[in-house]
Amino acid sequence: MTYIDYMNQFWRASSMEYMSMSEVALYAFIVNECNLHRWNMPVPCSTVRICEVLHMSKQTLCNARKNLAKRGLISFTEGSSRHVPSKYSLLKWTDNLTVELTDRLTADFTPLKDKEKDN
C-alpha cells in the first residue's frame, strides 16, 4: 500500500466511528514514520519523541495507540526501556470482513438437519 492508500483507509475508518484528535495525529505520525523508513515495518519510535512532537501526554498517546490497534489500523509492541523503543506497523484494513471469513467455505451448503437425515 502507498502513503495515500493508508490515509484513505484511515478516513474510511474514521467515517464509520469517531476518532479523537490524538488518534488522528498519531496515525498520521506513524504513516509518516513508516514512509521515512521506506515501509520497512515495524518502525521503532520512542514514546517520549512521539509525545514531544505531537504535544500530548504519555497517557493520551497510550490510549490513542490502543484504540488504533483495536480498530485494526496499527499494531505495536511497547518498548521495554528508554533504549528499546516501541515499534509500530500499519495494517491493511478492510471494511468488508466477510471476505476473509468466507474465503475457505465450500459451495456445498446443506443444512445440518438434512445431513443428519442422510446418515
All heavy atoms as an XYZ file, in Angstrom:
970
protein
N       0.845     -1.190      0.000
C       0.000      0.000      0.000
C       0.884      1.245      0.000
O       1.999      1.220      0.492
C      -0.905     -0.002      1.237
C      -2.032     -1.016      1.122
S      -3.255     -1.070      2.450
C      -3.644      0.594      2.817
N       0.347      2.319     -0.509
C       1.072      3.577     -0.568
C       0.646      4.500      0.579
O      -0.324      4.217      1.295
C       0.797      4.309     -1.893
O      -0.589      4.683     -1.924
C       1.140      3.440     -3.100
N       1.371      5.595      0.695
C       1.063      6.615      1.711
C      -0.406      7.025      1.615
O      -1.127      7.039      2.605
C       1.975      7.821      1.452
C       2.095      8.809      2.580
C       3.265      8.876      3.315
C       1.072      9.696      2.883
C       3.417      9.802      4.340
C       1.209     10.612      3.906
C       2.378     10.668      4.631
O       2.518     11.562      5.639
N      -0.830      7.345      0.407
C      -2.213      7.819      0.216
C      -3.219      6.700      0.494
O      -4.305      6.962      1.015
C      -2.404      8.444     -1.188
C      -3.694      9.278     -1.251
C      -2.398      7.410     -2.277
C      -3.648     10.545     -0.459
N      -2.864      5.448      0.197
C      -3.762      4.324      0.496
C      -4.002      4.209      2.000
O      -5.136      3.993      2.440
C      -3.184      3.001     -0.018
C      -3.176      2.903     -1.530
O      -4.048      3.518     -2.177
O      -2.278      2.214     -2.057
N      -2.929      4.342      2.790
C      -3.084      4.268      4.246
C      -3.925      5.418      4.775
O      -4.773      5.227      5.642
C      -1.723      4.249      4.947
C      -1.049      2.899      4.899
C       0.101      2.700      4.159
C      -1.572      1.819      5.610
C       0.723      1.463      4.121
C      -0.960      0.573      5.569
C       0.189      0.404      4.821
O       0.790     -0.827      4.791
N      -3.712      6.612      4.244
C      -4.504      7.753      4.704
C      -5.969      7.612      4.285
O      -6.878      7.909      5.064
C      -3.908      9.072      4.201
C      -2.559      9.399      4.822
S      -2.482      9.317      6.639
C      -3.615     10.595      7.118
N      -6.206      7.133      3.075
C      -7.587      6.920      2.626
C      -8.292      5.875      3.481
O      -9.463      6.027      3.832
C      -7.618      6.506      1.156
C      -7.399      7.672      0.226
O      -7.615      8.829      0.582
N      -6.946      7.382     -0.985
N      -7.584      4.805      3.825
C      -8.214      3.780      4.660
C      -8.525      4.343      6.042
O      -9.542      4.024      6.640
C      -7.353      2.523      4.720
C      -6.537      2.322      5.937
C      -5.843      0.976      5.974
O      -6.176      0.045      5.260
N      -4.866      0.885      6.828
N      -7.643      5.214      6.551
C      -7.903      5.836      7.843
C      -9.172      6.677      7.792
O     -10.016      6.602      8.692
C      -6.725      6.707      8.283
C      -7.010      7.430      9.567
C      -6.866      6.774     10.777
C      -7.458      8.738      9.568
C      -7.157      7.423     11.976
C      -7.747      9.391     10.748
C      -7.596      8.732     11.954
N      -9.327      7.476      6.733
C     -10.523      8.328      6.647
C     -11.781      7.491      6.452
O     -12.843      7.855      6.953
C     -10.350      9.386      5.557
C      -9.293     10.383      5.931
C      -8.136     10.640      5.272
C      -9.271     11.205      7.109
N      -7.400     11.571      5.964
C      -8.065     11.936      7.078
C     -10.137     11.393      8.184
C      -7.718     12.849      8.076
C      -9.786     12.297      9.173
C      -8.598     13.009      9.121
N     -11.681      6.367      5.764
C     -12.837      5.455      5.667
C     -13.196      4.934      7.054
O     -14.366      4.894      7.431
C     -12.514      4.272      4.748
C     -12.877      4.478      3.325
C     -12.906      3.205      2.488
N     -12.028      2.118      2.876
C     -10.779      1.957      2.442
N     -10.235      2.822      1.621
N     -10.080      0.911      2.830
N     -12.195      4.528      7.812
C     -12.434      4.008      9.160
C     -13.013      5.084     10.057
O     -13.934      4.840     10.837
C     -11.134      3.461      9.762
N     -12.489      6.309      9.947
C     -12.977      7.382     10.823
C     -14.391      7.817     10.462
O     -15.100      8.355     11.304
C     -12.025      8.580     10.792
O     -12.078      9.230      9.550
N     -14.807      7.574      9.224
C     -16.188      7.913      8.864
C     -17.181      6.913      9.460
O     -18.361      7.207      9.578
C     -16.350      7.970      7.344
O     -16.294      6.676      6.786
N     -16.681      5.737      9.847
C     -17.543      4.715     10.436
C     -17.628      4.840     11.955
O     -18.601      4.399     12.553
C     -17.026      3.327     10.060
C     -16.988      3.096      8.569
S     -16.186      1.563      8.161
C     -17.629      0.538      7.986
N     -16.581      5.397     12.560
C     -16.532      5.511     14.017
C     -15.683      6.717     14.395
O     -14.624      6.952     13.804
C     -15.927      4.238     14.614
C     -15.960      4.186     16.106
C     -15.424      2.873     16.647
O     -15.111      1.963     15.869
O     -15.311      2.771     17.879
N     -16.122      7.470     15.382
C     -15.426      8.670     15.830
C     -13.976      8.370     16.185
O     -13.681      7.363     16.817
C     -16.142      9.266     17.054
C     -15.358     10.359     17.729
C     -15.354     11.650     17.214
C     -14.590     10.093     18.858
C     -14.614     12.655     17.814
C     -13.847     11.092     19.471
C     -13.863     12.367     18.945
O     -13.127     13.348     19.532
N     -13.081      9.256     15.763
C     -11.665      9.173     16.127
C     -11.292     10.477     16.821
O     -11.623     11.560     16.336
C     -10.786      9.009     14.900
C     -11.117      7.804     14.078
S      -9.991      6.474     14.382
C     -10.543      5.333     13.135
N     -10.591     10.370     17.916
C     -10.159     11.566     18.646
C      -9.030     12.264     17.886
O      -8.389     11.671     17.017
C      -9.680     11.180     20.046
O      -8.471     10.443     19.955
N      -8.798     13.517     18.246
C      -7.708     14.284     17.624
C      -6.368     13.588     17.843
O      -5.520     13.582     16.960
C      -7.653     15.696     18.208
C      -8.878     16.519     17.938
S      -8.827     17.499     16.448
C      -7.452     18.553     16.726
N      -6.186     12.997     19.017
C      -4.914     12.316     19.301
C      -4.749     11.078     18.419
O      -3.635     10.767     17.988
C      -4.804     11.959     20.778
O      -5.884     11.167     21.188
N      -5.827     10.377     18.115
C      -5.758      9.219     17.228
C      -5.419      9.650     15.806
O      -4.600      9.007     15.140
C      -7.065      8.438     17.252
C      -7.330      7.759     18.575
C      -8.740      7.207     18.679
O      -9.167      6.491     17.755
O      -9.410      7.497     19.679
N      -6.033     10.739     15.360
C      -5.747     11.269     14.020
C      -4.271     11.662     13.923
O      -3.576     11.286     12.980
C      -6.656     12.478     13.699
C      -6.265     13.122     12.370
C      -8.122     12.064     13.688
N      -3.793     12.406     14.915
C      -2.405     12.869     14.908
C      -1.433     11.691     14.968
O      -0.437     11.658     14.227
C      -2.166     13.818     16.077
N      -1.706     10.729     15.822
C      -0.809      9.584     15.959
C      -0.764      8.759     14.681
O       0.310      8.347     14.231
C      -1.212      8.702     17.146
C      -0.353      7.460     17.360
C       1.114      7.821     17.581
C      -0.887      6.648     18.537
N      -1.914      8.509     14.074
C      -1.930      7.721     12.845
C      -1.132      8.423     11.755
O      -0.301      7.798     11.076
C      -3.362      7.451     12.381
C      -3.411      6.453     11.253
C      -3.333      5.092     11.503
C      -3.501      6.866      9.926
C      -3.349      4.166     10.466
C      -3.520      5.949      8.884
C      -3.445      4.610      9.164
O      -3.453      3.692      8.139
N      -1.340      9.726     11.577
C      -0.598     10.483     10.565
C       0.902     10.431     10.859
O       1.725     10.288      9.943
C      -1.094     11.925     10.518
N       1.263     10.522     12.132
C       2.668     10.447     12.536
C       3.264      9.093     12.164
O       4.358      9.013     11.600
C       2.793     10.688     14.050
C       4.203     10.639     14.550
C       4.988     11.782     14.566
C       4.766      9.447     14.993
C       6.304     11.743     15.018
C       6.070      9.396     15.449
C       6.840     10.545     15.456
N       2.538      8.015     12.452
C       3.050      6.666     12.165
C       3.174      6.442     10.662
O       4.160      5.856     10.193
C       2.159      5.585     12.828
C       2.253      5.698     14.351
C       2.568      4.189     12.365
C       1.235      4.856     15.091
N       2.199      6.913      9.881
C       2.289      6.790      8.423
C       3.539      7.502      7.924
O       4.291      6.971      7.098
C       1.012      7.339      7.728
C       1.209      7.426      6.217
C      -0.195      6.473      8.046
N       3.778      8.698      8.440
C       4.958      9.454      8.020
C       6.247      8.730      8.414
O       7.199      8.658      7.628
C       4.926     10.862      8.619
C       6.006     11.736      8.038
O       6.025     11.971      6.835
N       6.907     12.208      8.876
N       6.295      8.182      9.626
C       7.494      7.446     10.069
C       7.736      6.215      9.198
O       8.873      5.920      8.830
C       7.358      7.032     11.534
C       7.509      8.169     12.513
C       8.890      8.806     12.477
O       9.904      8.086     12.646
O       8.957     10.034     12.277
N       6.674      5.493      8.878
C       6.821      4.307      8.015
C       7.337      4.714      6.642
O       8.184      4.031      6.054
C       5.487      3.573      7.899
S       5.000      2.745      9.425
N       6.848      5.826      6.131
C       7.318      6.330      4.852
C       8.805      6.690      4.924
O       9.582      6.350      4.031
C       6.489      7.541      4.426
C       6.845      8.032      3.050
O       6.932      7.266      2.100
N       7.067      9.335      2.934
N       9.207      7.362      6.001
C      10.616      7.726      6.174
C      11.523      6.497      6.259
O      12.677      6.535      5.838
C      10.795      8.584      7.431
C      10.203      9.993      7.372
C      10.304     10.658      8.736
C      10.894     10.827      6.303
N      10.969      5.395      6.800
C      11.730      4.140      6.912
C      11.515      3.233      5.701
O      11.777      2.027      5.768
C      11.343      3.406      8.204
C      11.928      4.024      9.429
N      11.324      5.065     10.102
C      13.066      3.754     10.095
C      12.071      5.396     11.134
N      13.140      4.632     11.149
N      11.025      3.814      4.620
C      10.791      3.102      3.358
C       9.912      1.869      3.527
O      10.144      0.833      2.934
C      12.110      2.746      2.689
C      12.990      3.943      2.399
C      14.188      3.546      1.575
N      15.260      4.491      1.563
C      15.273      5.648      0.921
N      14.222      6.036      0.283
N      16.338      6.424      0.942
N       8.918      1.973      4.403
C       7.891      0.953      4.632
C       8.468     -0.350      5.188
O       7.856     -1.405      5.069
C       7.059      0.726      3.369
C       6.525      2.022      2.862
C       6.987      2.743      1.806
C       5.469      2.801      3.430
N       6.277      3.917      1.684
C       5.338      3.977      2.664
C       4.617      2.628      4.524
C       4.408      4.969      2.939
C       3.672      3.615      4.796
C       3.580      4.767      4.006
N       9.650     -0.284      5.794
C      10.228     -1.442      6.479
C       9.657     -1.479      7.897
O      10.193     -0.851      8.802
C      11.758     -1.356      6.515
C      12.364     -1.474      5.150
O      11.931     -2.294      4.356
N      13.343     -0.651      4.852
N       8.574     -2.203      8.048
C       7.891     -2.260      9.339
C       8.270     -3.527     10.078
O       8.574     -4.524      9.442
C       6.383     -2.180      9.116
C       5.946     -0.838      8.540
S       4.185     -0.714      8.346
C       3.988     -0.911      6.594
N       8.263     -3.514     11.397
C       7.829     -2.430     12.284
C       8.874     -1.322     12.378
O      10.067     -1.549     12.227
C       7.639     -3.116     13.632
C       8.553     -4.289     13.599
C       8.628     -4.726     12.148
N       8.370     -0.113     12.622
C       9.201      1.079     12.713
C       9.403      1.420     14.186
O       8.431      1.582     14.924
C       8.513      2.255     11.987
C       9.256      3.547     12.212
C       8.388      1.951     10.502
N      10.652      1.534     14.628
C      10.899      1.907     16.029
C      10.695      3.411     16.235
O      11.109      4.215     15.394
C      12.362      1.523     16.250
C      12.978      1.619     14.891
C      11.903      1.279     13.905
N      10.052      3.763     17.328
C       9.879      5.176     17.652
C       9.613      5.308     19.146
O       8.697      4.674     19.675
C       8.727      5.763     16.858
S       8.802      7.544     16.807
N      10.398      6.124     19.798
C      10.263      6.243     21.248
C       8.989      6.996     21.628
O       8.575      7.939     20.939
C      11.483      6.931     21.860
O      11.397      8.321     21.714
N       8.411      6.571     22.699
C       7.207      7.202     23.223
C       7.470      8.666     23.574
O       6.650      9.536     23.282
C       6.702      6.418     24.454
O       6.410      5.080     24.031
C       5.470      7.049     25.063
N       8.623      8.927     24.150
C       8.984     10.306     24.522
C       9.016     11.195     23.288
O       8.480     12.310     23.293
C      10.341     10.336     25.261
C      10.832     11.751     25.459
C      10.246      9.602     26.590
N       9.619     10.709     22.223
C       9.700     11.501     20.986
C       8.320     11.783     20.416
O       8.021     12.920     20.025
C      10.554     10.779     19.950
C      10.660     11.556     18.656
C      11.688     10.948     17.694
N      11.492     11.532     16.399
C      10.917     10.910     15.357
N      10.519      9.660     15.471
N      10.766     11.522     14.209
N       7.470     10.773     20.351
C       6.116     10.969     19.821
C       5.373     12.003     20.664
O       4.721     12.906     20.131
C       5.332      9.645     19.762
C       5.993      8.664     18.797
C       3.887      9.896     19.334
C       5.407      7.264     18.823
N       5.475     11.867     21.983
C       4.791     12.810     22.875
C       5.282     14.236     22.657
O       4.483     15.181     22.645
C       4.981     12.400     24.332
S       4.079     10.911     24.784
N       6.583     14.399     22.469
C       7.133     15.736     22.243
C       6.681     16.313     20.905
O       6.268     17.468     20.827
C       8.659     15.698     22.299
C       9.203     15.521     23.692
C      10.716     15.367     23.732
O      11.367     15.351     22.647
O      11.259     15.259     24.853
N       6.742     15.523     19.861
C       6.375     16.003     18.525
C       4.885     16.332     18.450
O       4.493     17.359     17.885
C       6.761     14.965     17.445
C       6.182     15.329     16.093
C       8.271     14.821     17.357
N       4.054     15.478     19.027
C       2.604     15.672     18.935
C       2.026     16.489     20.093
O       0.817     16.727     20.126
C       1.896     14.309     18.857
C       2.255     13.440     17.647
C       1.486     12.132     17.693
C       1.992     14.182     16.338
N       2.862     16.888     21.036
C       2.420     17.683     22.195
C       1.273     17.001     22.937
O       0.214     17.586     23.174
C       2.005     19.097     21.772
C       3.078     19.838     21.055
N       4.172     20.354     21.695
C       3.233     20.120     19.729
C       4.962     20.939     20.808
N       4.423     20.798     19.605
N       1.513     15.741     23.293
C       0.497     15.006     24.062
C       1.170     14.260     25.207
O       2.364     13.979     25.161
C      -0.317     14.055     23.170
C       0.433     12.893     22.570
S      -0.606     11.721     21.639
C      -1.202     12.680     20.279
N       0.371     13.943     26.209
C       0.899     13.202     27.353
C       1.086     11.738     26.986
O       0.520     11.237     26.002
C      -0.066     13.315     28.540
O      -1.253     12.594     28.256
N       1.866     11.055     27.794
C       2.092      9.625     27.580
C       0.776      8.858     27.678
O       0.514      7.955     26.888
C       3.097      9.089     28.604
C       3.409      7.619     28.421
C       4.430      7.122     29.429
C       4.665      5.632     29.232
N       5.615      5.101     30.208
N      -0.078      9.223     28.623
C      -1.366      8.547     28.785
C      -2.248      8.723     27.550
O      -2.887      7.782     27.090
C      -2.090      9.075     30.031
C      -3.386      8.341     30.343
C      -3.160      6.868     30.635
O      -2.257      6.518     31.374
N      -3.965      6.017     30.037
N      -2.261      9.931     26.999
C      -3.044     10.200     25.784
C      -2.514      9.375     24.625
O      -3.291      8.781     23.868
C      -3.012     11.696     25.441
O      -3.561     12.430     26.544
C      -3.807     12.006     24.189
N      -1.196      9.308     24.491
C      -0.582      8.502     23.447
C      -0.946      7.028     23.605
O      -1.335      6.366     22.633
C       0.939      8.666     23.466
C       1.729      7.667     22.610
C       1.447      7.883     21.138
C       3.193      7.742     22.904
N      -0.830      6.514     24.823
C      -1.148      5.099     25.073
C      -2.608      4.791     24.741
O      -2.897      3.751     24.140
C      -0.827      4.734     26.519
S       0.938      4.708     26.866
N      -3.512      5.676     25.092
C      -4.931      5.476     24.764
C      -5.157      5.517     23.258
O      -5.901      4.694     22.707
C      -5.802      6.525     25.452
C      -5.922      6.294     26.938
O      -5.742      5.184     27.433
N      -6.211      7.354     27.675
N      -4.518      6.461     22.582
C      -4.693      6.596     21.135
C      -4.185      5.356     20.402
O      -4.866      4.827     19.523
C      -3.972      7.854     20.636
N      -2.999      4.881     20.750
C      -2.469      3.712     20.037
C      -3.254      2.455     20.362
O      -3.426      1.592     19.510
C      -0.980      3.545     20.278
C      -0.574      3.062     21.617
C       0.930      2.972     21.735
N       1.310      2.537     23.061
C       2.539      2.550     23.502
N       3.528      2.978     22.738
N       2.811      2.132     24.714
N      -3.777      2.357     21.594
C      -4.619      1.210     21.941
C      -5.893      1.217     21.092
O      -6.316      0.182     20.574
C      -4.959      1.254     23.428
C      -5.815      0.095     23.910
C      -6.127      0.213     25.380
C      -7.163      1.301     25.542
N      -7.673      1.494     26.883
N      -6.495      2.387     20.926
C      -7.714      2.496     20.125
C      -7.448      2.225     18.647
O      -8.256      1.571     17.983
C      -8.355      3.875     20.309
C      -8.949      4.042     21.686
O      -9.281      3.077     22.361
N      -9.070      5.278     22.129
N      -6.336      2.713     18.121
C      -5.998      2.442     16.723
C      -5.743      0.945     16.498
O      -6.137      0.387     15.480
C      -4.780      3.262     16.295
C      -4.990      4.774     16.180
C      -3.654      5.476     15.944
C      -5.981      5.104     15.081
N      -5.107      0.309     17.463
C      -4.857     -1.131     17.361
C      -6.171     -1.912     17.451
O      -6.372     -2.881     16.714
C      -3.892     -1.580     18.450
N      -7.056     -1.476     18.331
C      -8.352     -2.137     18.491
C      -9.167     -2.062     17.195
O      -9.893     -2.981     16.857
C      -9.128     -1.483     19.631
C     -10.341     -2.270     20.078
C     -11.172     -1.553     21.135
C     -10.353     -1.036     22.291
N     -11.178     -0.378     23.331
N      -9.011     -0.972     16.460
C      -9.723     -0.801     15.192
C      -9.041     -1.526     14.031
O      -9.529     -1.504     12.907
C      -9.837      0.681     14.868
C     -10.774      1.419     15.760
C     -10.921      2.859     15.295
N     -11.880      3.548     16.126
C     -11.553      4.322     17.157
N     -10.289      4.492     17.482
N     -12.486      4.926     17.856
N      -7.885     -2.121     14.286
C      -7.185     -2.875     13.249
C      -6.396     -2.011     12.281
O      -6.085     -2.455     11.180
N      -6.055     -0.781     12.689
C      -5.302      0.103     11.814
C      -3.796      0.012     12.026
O      -3.027      0.225     11.097
C      -5.764      1.555     12.012
C      -7.193      1.829     11.543
C      -7.680      3.172     12.079
C      -7.262      1.796     10.027
N      -3.376     -0.289     13.251
C      -1.948     -0.426     13.560
C      -1.741     -1.637     14.463
O      -2.689     -2.135     15.080
C      -1.358      0.822     14.263
C      -1.931      0.980     15.686
C      -1.552      2.074     13.431
C      -1.177      1.960     16.574
N      -0.497     -2.053     14.545
C      -0.086     -2.978     15.601
C       1.155     -2.351     16.216
O       1.857     -1.567     15.562
C       0.212     -4.371     15.058
O       1.329     -4.345     14.210
N       1.404     -2.666     17.460
C       2.579     -2.112     18.115
C       3.052     -3.044     19.206
O       2.301     -3.863     19.712
C       2.282     -0.718     18.708
C       1.366     -0.740     19.903
C       1.871     -0.787     21.191
C      -0.011     -0.724     19.741
C       1.030     -0.813     22.294
C      -0.860     -0.748     20.821
C      -0.342     -0.795     22.105
N       4.320     -2.917     19.514
C       4.884     -3.569     20.689
C       5.452     -2.458     21.546
O       6.166     -1.576     21.031
C       5.987     -4.587     20.333
O       6.992     -3.944     19.566
C       5.421     -5.769     19.575
N       5.120     -2.485     22.795
C       5.565     -1.449     23.708
C       7.047     -1.607     24.001
O       7.539     -2.716     24.171
C       4.758     -1.524     25.004
C       4.853     -0.282     25.838
C       3.808     -0.258     26.943
O       2.815     -0.999     26.849
O       4.021      0.504     27.895
N       7.745     -0.487     24.041
C       9.163     -0.513     24.357
C       9.392     -0.923     25.799
O       8.559     -0.676     26.668
N      10.529     -1.535     26.057
C      10.804     -2.015     27.414
C      11.665     -1.049     28.227
O      11.749     -1.178     29.439
C      11.478     -3.381     27.357
O      12.674     -3.303     26.617
N      12.300     -0.096     27.544
C      13.122      0.885     28.252
C      13.353      2.084     27.341
O      12.906      2.102     26.187
C      14.466      0.282     28.657
O      15.281      0.095     27.514
N      14.087      3.050     27.863
C      14.395      4.235     27.085
C      15.234      3.885     25.853
O      15.156      4.550     24.822
C      15.137      5.223     27.969
C      15.140      6.631     27.448
C      15.757      7.562     28.424
N      17.218      7.398     28.357
C      18.064      7.994     29.151
N      17.632      8.763     30.112
N      19.359      7.814     29.020
N      15.999      2.823     25.939
C      16.888      2.427     24.852
C      16.264      1.389     23.923
O      16.854      1.060     22.891
C      18.207      1.905     25.416
C      18.898      2.922     26.282
N      19.463      4.063     25.779
C      19.077      2.978     27.618
C      19.977      4.777     26.765
N      19.762      4.134     27.901
N      15.113      0.852     24.294
C      14.400     -0.107     23.447
C      13.012      0.491     23.174
O      12.080      0.320     23.953
C      14.267     -1.492     24.135
C      13.531     -2.461     23.226
C      15.635     -2.033     24.518
N      12.887      1.238     22.046
C      11.648      1.966     21.785
C      10.492      1.062     21.357
O      10.699     -0.087     20.961
C      12.037      2.909     20.651
C      13.129      2.192     19.933
C      13.878      1.436     20.994
N       9.299      1.624     21.418
C       8.122      0.932     20.897
C       8.283      0.777     19.391
O       9.000      1.548     18.748
C       6.861      1.736     21.194
O       6.669      1.876     22.574
N       7.613     -0.236     18.844
C       7.662     -0.471     17.401
C       6.246     -0.484     16.860
O       5.345     -1.046     17.477
C       8.362     -1.794     17.097
C       9.821     -1.772     17.476
C      10.495     -3.073     17.145
C      11.954     -3.019     17.585
N      12.631     -4.272     17.330
N       6.078      0.138     15.697
C       4.755      0.306     15.098
C       4.719     -0.251     13.687
O       5.675     -0.117     12.929
C       4.398      1.789     15.036
C       4.286      2.434     16.399
C       5.399      2.950     17.044
C       3.065      2.502     17.049
C       5.306      3.530     18.302
C       2.951      3.078     18.303
C       4.077      3.587     18.917
O       3.969      4.147     20.173
N       3.576     -0.845     13.340
C       3.316     -1.309     11.980
C       1.922     -0.853     11.580
O       1.005     -0.820     12.409
C       3.367     -2.835     11.890
O       4.669     -3.306     12.115
N       1.774     -0.520     10.318
C       0.464     -0.195      9.765
C      -0.159     -1.483      9.252
O       0.535     -2.340      8.691
C       0.606      0.802      8.619
C       1.145      2.163      9.018
C       1.538      2.961      7.776
C       0.113      2.920      9.826
N      -1.442     -1.621      9.433
C      -2.147     -2.810      8.984
C      -3.049     -2.470      7.817
O      -3.588     -1.364      7.732
C      -2.982     -3.391     10.134
C      -2.207     -3.772     11.390
C      -3.170     -4.252     12.469
C      -1.165     -4.833     11.084
N      -3.222     -3.421      6.937
C      -4.173     -3.250      5.841
C      -5.552     -3.501      6.408
O      -5.850     -4.573      6.922
C      -3.866     -4.224      4.708
C      -4.718     -3.997      3.501
C      -4.308     -4.912      2.373
C      -5.211     -4.686      1.175
N      -4.882     -5.610      0.092
N      -6.375     -2.508      6.328
C      -7.699     -2.559      6.955
C      -8.746     -2.821      5.898
O      -8.650     -2.321      4.781
C      -7.964     -1.220      7.637
C      -9.224     -1.136      8.404
C      -9.469     -1.653      9.623
C     -10.413     -0.459      8.008
N     -10.738     -1.349     10.025
C     -11.345     -0.613      9.049
C     -10.786      0.262      6.880
C     -12.623     -0.074      8.996
C     -12.053      0.801      6.819
C     -12.953      0.624      7.870
N      -9.733     -3.600      6.254
C     -10.841     -3.829      5.335
C     -12.147     -3.568      6.052
O     -12.322     -3.945      7.203
C     -10.818     -5.255      4.753
O     -11.951     -5.418      3.915
C     -10.834     -6.323      5.821
N     -13.054     -2.882      5.353
C     -14.361     -2.658      5.956
C     -15.332     -3.759      5.533
O     -16.487     -3.735      5.891
C     -14.919     -1.276      5.607
C     -14.856     -0.975      4.120
O     -14.431     -1.833      3.340
O     -15.229      0.142      3.746
N     -14.835     -4.765      4.795
C     -15.658     -5.895      4.406
C     -15.016     -7.164      4.973
O     -14.372     -7.910      4.257
C     -15.795     -5.978      2.889
C     -16.749     -7.063      2.465
O     -17.370     -7.722      3.305
N     -16.875     -7.272      1.175
N     -15.196     -7.381      6.248
C     -14.552     -8.506      6.917
C     -15.082     -9.856      6.460
O     -14.423    -10.863      6.619
C     -14.712     -8.374      8.430
C     -14.045     -7.141      9.038
C     -14.351     -7.068     10.526
C     -12.558     -7.152      8.806
N     -16.256     -9.895      5.862
C     -16.820    -11.171      5.438
C     -16.002    -11.804      4.324
O     -16.048    -13.006      4.138
C     -18.282    -11.016      4.975
O     -18.320    -10.057      3.910
C     -19.172    -10.585      6.114
N     -15.241    -11.029      3.576
C     -14.411    -11.599      2.514
C     -13.428    -12.601      3.108
O     -13.335    -13.730      2.646
C     -13.657    -10.478      1.755
C     -12.652    -11.072      0.786
C     -14.650     -9.588      1.029
N     -12.713    -12.208      4.152
C     -11.751    -13.113      4.773
C     -12.442    -14.275      5.472
O     -11.929    -15.381      5.493
C     -10.892    -12.351      5.773
C      -9.962    -11.358      5.110
C      -9.174    -10.556      6.118
O      -9.169    -10.910      7.311
O      -8.574     -9.555      5.704
N     -13.597    -14.046      6.027
C     -14.295    -15.097      6.764
C     -14.880    -16.163      5.848
O     -15.042    -17.301      6.251
C     -15.413    -14.490      7.619
C     -14.952    -13.559      8.739
C     -16.162    -12.913      9.408
C     -14.131    -14.315      9.763
N     -15.204    -15.801      4.616
C     -15.854    -16.750      3.717
C     -14.917    -17.360      2.684
O     -15.332    -18.222      1.922
C     -17.030    -16.067      2.980
O     -16.525    -14.932      2.258
C     -18.112    -15.632      3.947
N     -13.669    -16.965      2.646
C     -12.735    -17.469      1.641
C     -12.613    -18.988      1.640
O     -12.525    -19.594      0.588
C     -11.339    -16.864      1.836
C     -11.225    -15.495      1.199
O     -12.119    -15.141      0.402
O     -10.259    -14.796      1.512
N     -12.601    -19.615      2.793
C     -12.349    -21.059      2.872
C     -13.641    -21.903      2.949
O     -13.564    -23.097      3.166
C     -11.444    -21.349      4.055
C     -10.034    -20.794      3.868
C      -9.133    -21.103      5.026
N      -9.547    -20.484      6.265
C      -9.268    -19.242      6.628
N      -8.578    -18.476      5.845
N      -9.673    -18.761      7.780
N     -14.774    -21.285      2.791
C     -16.020    -22.037      2.828
C     -16.255    -22.730      1.494
O     -15.873    -22.238      0.441
C     -17.199    -21.115      3.144
C     -17.196    -20.474      4.524
C     -18.410    -19.561      4.664
C     -17.215    -21.513      5.616
N     -16.907    -23.866      1.533
C     -17.213    -24.583      0.299
C     -18.553    -24.116     -0.239
O     -19.356    -23.504      0.461
C     -17.276    -26.100      0.552
O     -18.338    -26.355      1.469
C     -15.963    -26.614      1.108
N     -18.802    -24.442     -1.486
C     -20.065    -24.056     -2.117
C     -21.200    -24.989     -1.709
O     -22.370    -24.700     -1.942
C     -19.907    -24.069     -3.631
N     -20.888    -26.134     -1.109
C     -21.911    -27.103     -0.704
C     -22.552    -26.672      0.605
O     -21.975    -26.826      1.671
C     -21.275    -28.487     -0.540
C     -22.295    -29.510     -0.053
O     -23.479    -29.383     -0.398
O     -21.874    -30.431      0.673
N     -23.744    -26.107      0.500
C     -24.458    -25.687      1.702
C     -25.655    -26.604      1.871
O     -26.629    -26.536      1.146
C     -24.927    -24.236      1.607
C     -25.787    -23.835      2.771
C     -25.212    -23.588      4.009
C     -27.160    -23.725      2.644
C     -25.989    -23.235      5.092
C     -27.945    -23.373      3.723
C     -27.364    -23.121      4.951
N     -25.533    -27.504      2.811
C     -26.635    -28.393      3.152
C     -26.935    -28.172      4.619
O     -26.039    -28.330      5.450
C     -26.260    -29.865      2.910
O     -25.774    -29.993      1.577
C     -27.445    -30.778      3.130
N     -28.145    -27.772      4.944
C     -28.462    -27.551      6.363
C     -28.152    -28.791      7.196
O     -28.277    -29.922      6.729
C     -29.955    -27.247      6.347
C     -30.229    -26.739      4.974
C     -29.271    -27.486      4.075
N     -27.742    -28.584      8.408
C     -27.343    -29.660      9.311
C     -28.456    -30.685      9.477
O     -28.210    -31.873      9.491
C     -26.943    -29.070     10.673
C     -26.341    -30.026     11.673
C     -25.118    -30.728     11.097
C     -25.950    -29.298     12.940
N     -29.697    -30.251      9.547
C     -30.823    -31.180      9.710
C     -30.887    -32.161      8.541
O     -31.113    -33.343      8.720
C     -32.148    -30.408      9.818
C     -32.302    -29.639     11.092
C     -33.616    -28.903     11.116
C     -33.745    -28.042     12.344
N     -34.976    -27.254     12.348
N     -30.659    -31.656      7.308
C     -30.706    -32.519      6.136
C     -29.556    -33.517      6.137
O     -29.701    -34.658      5.707
C     -30.667    -31.691      4.847
C     -31.938    -30.879      4.662
O     -32.954    -31.183      5.330
O     -31.923    -29.940      3.845
N     -28.377    -33.100      6.593
C     -27.234    -34.015      6.647
C     -27.496    -35.143      7.640
O     -27.115    -36.269      7.395
C     -25.965    -33.245      7.035
C     -25.397    -32.426      5.916
C     -24.071    -31.826      6.295
C     -23.515    -31.039      5.134
N     -22.188    -30.527      5.396
N     -28.142    -34.833      8.744
C     -28.449    -35.854      9.741
C     -29.445    -36.859      9.189
O     -29.357    -38.056      9.452
C     -28.994    -35.214     11.024
C     -27.926    -34.457     11.798
C     -28.512    -33.686     12.974
O     -29.731    -33.683     13.168
O     -27.696    -33.061     13.698
N     -30.402    -36.431      8.371
C     -31.372    -37.338      7.773
C     -30.702    -38.286      6.782
O     -31.077    -39.429      6.661
C     -32.460    -36.535      7.036
C     -33.418    -35.836      7.956
C     -34.425    -35.036      7.166
C     -35.305    -34.210      8.085
N     -36.215    -33.342      7.331
N     -29.689    -37.782      6.048
C     -28.985    -38.595      5.071
C     -28.191    -39.727      5.747
O     -27.994    -40.771      5.136
C     -28.041    -37.745      4.222
C     -28.806    -36.797      3.302
O     -29.996    -37.053      3.051
O     -28.191    -35.808      2.839
N     -27.761    -39.512      6.964
C     -26.941    -40.510      7.664
C     -27.815    -41.520      8.246
O     -28.311    -42.296      8.522
C     -26.098    -39.884      8.752
C     -24.998    -39.002      8.155
O     -24.627    -39.207      7.010
N     -24.529    -38.062      8.925
